[in-house]
Amino acid sequence: IEAKLYRLPFSDTGDIIGELLETKAILVGSATINNGILPSVAPFLREMEGLRPKNKLAAAFGSYGWGGGATSTIEKLLKNAGIELIMPAISFMWVPNKTELKKSYEYGKEFAKKVKVTE
């Protein structure tokens, strides 16, 4: 499966939305801030809520410090947009270590397999 990485603070939201409308699935991630998502991620997810793209698959990933919240917020907003969550979110405390990075890599591979099965 071909994948593209977009960093929301530096990418044009319109470009990302255009790409999303052409793709089958999306992984959305955010660090936790004030028990929620980063300010750069929120507008994109709110736009998805309004657009309600059809037949899209998704999953969430993130990090947290002393409390979580980002991944559950992402999942809620994706569901509100009518996007099907195909895996439970993955989240790590602070910066992921080598083991957690490997786990993240495997998470991405599993996500790709699930997307491919639906094609």
Secondary structure, 3 states (H helix, E strand, C coil): CCCCCCCCCCCCHHHHHHHHHHCCEEEEEEECECCECCCCCHHHHHHHHHHCCCCCEEEEEEEECCCCCHHHHHHHHHHHCCCEECCCCEEEECCCCHHHHHHHHHHHHHHHHHHHHCC
